[in-house]
């Protein structure tokens, strides 16, 4: 039975190997610290954090996330350790929340490796604090207990670690913050909440904020060890009640009956278990009626009261979250099976009477058989969930509008220049090794909140192949062109402008579709003079808009001022850039997105290493994408390494040029 703790309460622990599961409404940093009998941390080597995620008996997440799973082995901690403290902090240096009073109360649960909760604690009463000691595991007379602490610190990790007696508190806090910033640069942003009025238009909608920009992410509970389709309910003991997605929605959109697993010969329920708040809407007119005796045709998007675009957007993100969670459940079950087998084999080896002979062999075989059985059961549950998700993906993909669709989707052949911007844009596909056949569209909100960095460095792809530097550079520019073409295509005529800096002219051939169709604001800028001219104009534009907005005079911009969103593509960086140009580039990356100027870098980070740490903040502020499949992105729930594949035009297809020709024609009419 789970003990629901309040501040100061303790509870005995009967297991040495534990998981500490943390759930919050926004990405947070999780740290575990070892302390002596007085709670004092003797050195940085006593702290497990994103920059050094493993210490004796401890393993923590490598990045900030809304969900964490910390591994603790109390038998493996040094004898001098009498206390293990779990520390939580909000990331610093970004645009996210800066105090726990502005986010949902974090929920912490101590579980066994089998997923059974031992104790849980909801950390309430926090206001200005940005770091908190959530709970501690402490040793008393050779027995371990857990205590709910909830001690907050307004001064962040530095103040917390100082209070714990760590001499290098400020240096370690800086190290942790740097590691978290690097992690956020590779994190897939979670979907933001729906606005109250549902207005997505460019004129009235402010840039939507995700969890790493200060928005509120979904409020998931601890990752359950069982399948998300197998009867688990969201949240956990002490979790706040799910909030209504918008006025007039069902009181609890998440508290729904989970569909049962599909049985052989039966129909599959395509409605999403955690997004259904009423009966699914009727099929669209184009959907053929079901034949007598056949299951009804599934409908993509099942949340009533929303537009089809909103339904599809939320359906895609729900699929992403479900795949992350069901894979986490599978991996947790496999880890438990392996740790259980290891423990049983250790017990056999520790007994001299059973190390040799038939008794020992039988015990080892029994341990391996139990391991095989547990893994098989976990795989069966995973396969059941993957069948459900694959069926849902098969329905959703053909129904996607151009902004969400792959370039080979027929929707692009029926493309027309839109009258308003969509909610989001597809930048590629994501998948996990356990579910390679399921591709989840990677959607980012519009307007772009972070710049993009297309990494042109030579690297091996996820399939083991290797691409040389010259081919990688060309492929990186082609990827940038495909992304830029999408952005031009999904904005109304005249509301998106693209500039290109190509100092050495090395990207002339892959940039040809943009140049030849006439969709660029001007020919690609060449040489140092071209770099200075484009950066100067865009920097001046950001300054002017910034002053107008902050001065409350946004309607007093000069006559004829171009109010469209601006995208700057920089190829072959740092060629042609001096120190002044580098500073202007950093300024555009930091300040530009809020004032309509976005950055897309095509560069090899190692080639720019000559500038030293000056450019580190630039790279961290950009979302790194690759022109080949690569597992460098992480999700904000459980931190899986997702394989990203860019959305490229099929070889020989003319669809990109056809779309850009329509954009150019519409722009001519608009002007």
N, C-alpha and C positions, 0 to 999 in steps of 0.2 A: 504494500500500500504506500502511495506517495505521501511524503510529509511536505505540506505546503508551509514554508517557513515565513516568519515575519522577522523584521530587523532584530538582531541579537539572539535569535533562537538557534539552537544547534540540534544535530541529529546524528546518531552513530552510523558509521559506514562498515558494512560487513564484507566489502570487496576491495581488493587492492587495485584492480584494473578498472578504470572508470572513463566515461566520456562526460564532458561538461558542454552542454548545448546552450547556445546563446541566441536569442532571437530579438531583433530590434526593428524599428520602422525605418531605419536609415543605415547606411554603412557605418560601422564603428570598428575601432581597433581593439583586438583582444590580446592581452598580455598575461603571462603566468610568471609569478616570481616565487623563488624559494627563499625562506627565511629561517633564522635560528629560533631558539626557544623564546626570544624576545621579539620576534617578528622582523629582525633587522636583516636587510639584504647586504651581503658582504661584498659583492662585486657584480660587474655586468655579466659575468659568466653564470650568475644565479638567476638570470632573467631570460625567458623564452619570449621572443617578440618577432614581428614580421621580417626583420633583418637577420635574425638568428632563431629560426622557428623551433629548433630542437635543443633541449637540455636534458640532463639525466632525469628520466621519468616523466618528461614533459614534451608535448608537441602542440604548437599553436598554428593558426592560419597564417598564410604568407601575405595577406593583404586585408584591407578593410572590406567588410561585407555585412549584409543585413543579418545573415545567419552564420554562426561559427560552431565548429565541433572541435573541442580541445581534448586531446588524449592525455590521460594521467595514469602512471603506474607507480603507486605508492611504495611498492617493494623495491623499485629501482632508484628512488631518490637517495642521495647520500645520507649517511647516519647523522650528520650534523644538522640536517634539515628537520625542522619541527613544524613548519608551516608552509603551505602552498596557497598563495593568494592569486585570485583571478581579478585582473584589472581591466577595465573598459575605458575607452577614451574616444572622443569625437576627432576625426581627422582635422588637422589645422592647415592653413594656407590655401584652402579652396573657397568655394562659395557655398558650402553646405552649412548646416546648422552649427552653431558654436556653443550651445548649451543644451543640456539634457532636458531642461524644462520645455524646450520647443519640439521635442520628439516624443513618440510613444514610450511608455515605461519599458525598459529592457526586461526580458524574461530569461532567467537562468535556470537550468535543470541539470542535476547530477544523475547520470544513468549508468547502469551496468553495460557491458559490451553487448548484451542481448537486447538492449533498448528499453528495458524496464526502468522507470523513473524511481530513484531513491528519495530525492528531495528536490523541491523547486522553490524559486523565490522571484517575485516580481518587485523590481527596484522602484519604489514610488517615492514621492516627496522631493525629487531633485528639481532644482530651478536653474541657478546660474552656473552650476558645476559643469565642467567639460571633461572630467575624469572621475572615476569612481572605483573603489574597491568593492566588487560585487559580493564575493563570498570568499571564505578561506577554508581549506582543509587543514586540520591541525592534529598533532599527535598528543595523546594523553595516556600515559602508562601503557605504552606499546599498543594502543588502540587509536584508530583514526576517527575523527568526527568532522562534520561540515557545519559551518556557522554562517548565517546570513549577516552580512556586514552593512553594505549600502552607504559607506562613507564617501562623500563626494568632495571634490576639490575644484575650486574656480580657477586655479592656476594651471590646470591641465596636468599632463603626465610629469612634467618637471617638478611641480609642487608635491604631487603624490609620491614620486620616487624619493624625493628629499625627505618627506615625512617617514618613509620606510627605512631611512638611515643609509641610503646608497650614496657614497661620496661622489660618484660621477653622474649624478641624477640629470643634470642639464645636458651633458654630452650624450647620454643614452637617449634622452627624450628627442634630441635632434636626430640621432641615428634612426630611431623608430619613425619619426615623421618623414624622413627622406625615403625610407623603405616603403612606407604607405603611399607616398606621392608616386613612386615608381609603379606600385600596384594599381593605383587608380588610373594611371595612363594606359593600362592594358585591360581595364574592366569594361565589360559590356554594360551599358547603362540600363537600369530597370525602367519599366514604363511608368510615367508620371500619372497622377490621378486625373480623372476626367474633370473638366471645368464645370461649374454649376449650370451655365447656360448652353454649354456645348458649342459655342461659337469658335470655330477654328480659323477664321479669316485673318489674313495678314494685318488688316487695318485695326482690329480690335484685340487680337490675342497677343499677350506678352509672351516672350520665349518660355516654353514649358521647362520646368526644372525637374531633373531626375534626382536620385538619392545623393549623387556626388556633387550636385549643384544646389542643394538646399531644398529639393522637393521631398515629398513624402512617398516612399515606396510602399508596396503592398505590405500588409502586416502578417507575414507568415509565422506560424508557430514553429516549434522545434521540428527538424526533419524526422519524420516517423520512420522506424525501421521497416514498416510494412509498406505495401504498395499504396500509392495515392488513390488507386481505384478500388482498394479493398476495404473500405469502410472507415478509414481514418478521417476524423474531422479536423478542419483547420484549427490552428491555435493550440493552446495547451492550458493546463490549470493556471489560473491567474492572469490569462491573457485578456486584454480589453476586447470588448465586443466589436466585431467587424462593423465598420461604418458604412452608411449608405453611400453608394457611388454618386448619387445626385438626387435632388429633391423629387419626391414622388416615386422613387424606386421601392422595391420590396424592402421591408424592415431589415432583413438579414440575407443579403445576396449570397453569402458564403455558406450559411447553414442549410445545406440541401441534402437530400438523400443521394448517396453515391450509387451510380449504376453498377450492377453486378457484372462480373467478367463475362465476355461473350462465350457462349457454349457452341459446340459443334453443330452446325446446321441452323443456328439461330441468327437473328439479326443483330447487328452491332449498333449500340446507342452512340450516335455521333455527337450528342450534346455534351458540352464540357461540364464535368462534375462540379467545378468550383466557380463557374460563371453563369450557371443557369438559375434565373430567379423566377421563371414562369415557363409556361409551355412554349416550345419553340415557335417562331413565326411561321406562317405558311410558306411553302417553297416559292421562289420567284417565278414569274410567268414563263421563263425559258426552261424551267426544270420540267422534264417529262413526267407525267403521272405514273405512279407505280402500277405495274401489272397486277391483276388479281392473283392473290396468294403470295406476292413478293413483298419484301419489306419496303417501307416508304423511302423515297429518295432523301438522303441527308441534306441538311442545309448548313452552310458555313456561317457561323455566328449565331448565337442563340440567346443573346441578352436583349430582351424586349425594350423598346423605347429609345434605342440608339439607331443612328444611321448605319447603313451597311458597311461604310468605311470604318466606323468606330467598332462595329462588331468584329470585323476581320482583324483589325489592329489588336483588339483585346484577345481574340482567339489565338493569334500568332504568339503573343506574349504568354498566354496561358499554356500553350503547348511547350514553349521554351522553359517555363518554370516547372511544369510537370515532368519534362524529360530530365531536368536537373535533379529534381527531388527523387524520382524513381531510380535514377542511376546512383544517387547518393545512398539510397536505401539498399540497393544491391551491393555496392562496394562495402557498406558497413556490415552487411550480413557476411560477405566473404571474409572481411577482416576478422570478424568475430569467430568464424569457423576456423580460420588459420590460427588465431591466438588460443582458441580452445584446444586444438590439436597439439600446438606447441606445449601448452601447459600439461596436457595428459602425457605427452612423450617425456617431458621433464620429470614427471612423477615416476614414470617407469624407470628412467635412468637413475633417479635418486635412490631407488631401493636396490641394494646389492642382490637381493634374492630374485629380482625379476629382470635383471639386466641381460641375463643369458638364459637359454633354455626355452622350452615351449611356452611357458607362462608369459615371458616377456614378449615373444613374437606375437602371441595372441592379443596381448594388450595393445601392441603397436598397430596391428591390423585393425583392431576395433576402433582405435582412435582415427586412423585414416578413413575407415568406412564411415564414421560419423561425420568427418569433414566432407567427404564426397556427398553424403546425403544432404547436409546443410547447404552446400554450394548448389546442388541440383535444385533444391527447393527455392533458393533465392533466384536462380536463373529462370525457373518456371514462372515465378511471380513477375520477374522483369519482362520475360517474353510476352506474358499476358498484357502487361501495360504497353509494351511496344506495339503489339498488334492494334490496340486501341488508338494509340497515337498515330501509327502509320495510316490507319483508316481515316482518321481525322485530317491528316496532312494531304491525303489523296483528294479529299473534298475541298479543302481550303485553297490549295495551290491554283487550280484552274479558275477559281472565283476571284482571284486577286486583281485589283485595278493596276494600271501600268506602273504607278509609283511603287507598288509592293511586288510587282511581278519580275521574273527573270526576263532576260532579253529574248529568250526563245519562246516566251508566252505569246499566244495569238493576240492577246490584248494590245500589244504594241503595233500590230498590223492594222488595228482599228483606231489608232491614236489620233486624237484631236487636241489642239492646244487648249488647256483647261481655262476656266473662268476664275478659279480660286485655287489656292495652294492646298495640297493634301495635309493630313496630320503628320505623316512620316514618309521616309524614303528607304528603300532597300539598298543596302551596301554589299550584300553577299549572303552566304549561307553559313550556318553553324551546325556542327554535329559532334557527337561523342563516339569514342571507339566501340562502346558496347551497343550502339545503335547507329551503325554507319549508314544504313539505308534511309534513315529519317533525316531530312534536311529542314532546319528551322530557318525561315527568313530572318536576317538580321536587320531590324528596322531601327532607324534613328529619327528622333523628332525634328520637325521643321518649325521655325528656322534652326539651322545648325547651332548647337550650343558649344561645341568644341571643334577646333580645326582638325583636319585629317593629315596624317603623315603616311604616305605610301613608301614603304621601305624598299629601296632599290639595292640594298646590300646583297651580295651573293650569299645564298643559303640553300640548304637542303630542304625539300618539301616534305610533307607528312608521309608521302608514299615512298620515301627513300631516295627519290631521284635528286639530282643536283643540277642547278642552273648557274651557268657562269655569269660573271659580272656584266658583260656586255648584253647578253640576252635578258638578264634580270632588269637592267636599266630600261631597255626598250619595253619590256612587259610592264614595268612600273608606270611608265608614261601612258601606255595603252589603258591600264587600269584607271589612271587619273582621268583620262579622256572619257571613259565609260561613265565614271561617277559624275563628271561635269555635265555630260550630255543628259544624264537623268535629271540633274538639278535644273538645267535649262528647260527640259521637257515638262516638268511638273509645275512650274511656275507660270502664271498668266503672262501673256505677251508684254514685254517691256518691264517686267518686275524682277528680272534676274540678269546680272551682267557679269561676264567672265573676262578677267585679265590674265595674261600669261607672261611670265618671265622665263626666258630660255637663253641665258647669257651667251653660251657657246654655240647655240643652234643645234645641239645634239639631239633634240627631240623633234626635229622638223618633220620627219616621216610619220611617226605615230600621232603627232598633233595635226596632221593634214585634215582629218574630218572636221575639226573645229575651224581651221583656217579657211578651207575651201568652201564651206557652206555659209560663211559670213556671219557666224553667230558671236564672234569675239568682238569686244569693244574696239580693239585695235590689233594690228599684227603683233605677234610675240615680241617682247622687248629683248634686244640683243645688247651684249656688252655691259660694261660698268655704267655707262651713261644711261642706257635703257633701264637698268635696275634702279638707279637713283631717281629717274623720272617717275616711274610707276609707284615706287614706295613713297616718294614725296607727295604725290597726288592723293594716294589712299590714306596716308597719315594725316594729311591736311583735312581730308573728308571726315575722318573719325574725330579729329579735334573739333571741327565745326559742328557736327551733329551732337557731340558730347556737350559742348557749351550750350547749344540751343535747348537740349533736353533738360539739362541740369538747371538752366536758367528759366525754365518754364516758357520758353519761346519757340517751341518746335514748329509753330506755324509761320515763323518769320525767317525761314531759310531763304537764300537768294532766289530770285525768279529763275526758272529753268533748272533748278538743282535736281540732280538725279537721285530720287528717293528709292530706287530699286536696291535689292540685296546685291552685294558685290562679292565675287569669289576671285581670289588671287591664287593662281597655280604657279608654284615656283619649282622649276626643274633644274637639276644639276647643281643644287646648293652644295658647297658654298662658293662655287666658281662665280667670279664677278662681284662678290660681296666684300666691302670693306667694313671696318668697325661701325661706322655710322649706319650703313645699310643693315647690319646685323641687329643693332639696337632698334631700328625702325621695324624690322621683322618681328622682334620680340614684342614690341608695343602693339603691333597689329594682332598678334596671337593672343595677347592678354586682354586688350580693350576692344578689339574689332568686333567680335561676335555680338556684344551687347548693342552695338551701333551699326549693324548691318554690313560689316566687312568680315569675310570668312577666309581662312587660309587653308590651302591644300599644298603640302610639301611633298616633293618627289626627291628623296635624298637617301644617301647611305650615311648613317650616323657616324660610322668610323671615319669617313672622309672629312667630317667636320670636327674631328677631335682636336685639331690644332687650336681651336678657340678655347679649349679647356672647359672648365665647369661653367663658363659663361652661358653656354647653350643648354645646360641641363634643364633649367625651368621651361625652356621652349619645348623640348621633346616631351616633357611630362605633361604639358598642357594640351598636347595633341593626341588624338586617338590613332594608335599605330595600326595600320592595315598592311597586308602583304599581297603581292601580285600572284603568289602561288599559295597553295594550301599550307597552313601552318597553325599549330596549336598554341598560340600565344595569348588568346583572349580568355578572360575569366568572367564568370557570372557573379552577380552581387548577392546571391543567396548562399551557396555552399562552396564557391570558389573553384569549380571544376575548370580544368584547362580545355577549352573548346577549340576544335579545329575550325578555322575560318577559311572559306573559299570565296574569292572575289566574284562579283557578278560581271562577267565578261560577255562580249558579243560573240555568238558562235562563229567559227571560221567560215569565211565566204559570205556571211549574211550582210545584206545592205540595209538592215533595219535601222541601224544607228544613223546612217546618212539620210535616210528617208525622214526620220523623226526630226533631225536637225534642220533639214530643208523646210519642214513645216514650221519649225520655230522661227527660222529666219524670215519666212514669208509673213508670218503673223506679226513679227516685230516691225517689218516694213510698213504694214498696214497701220499698226499702232502709232508709229511715228508720223 
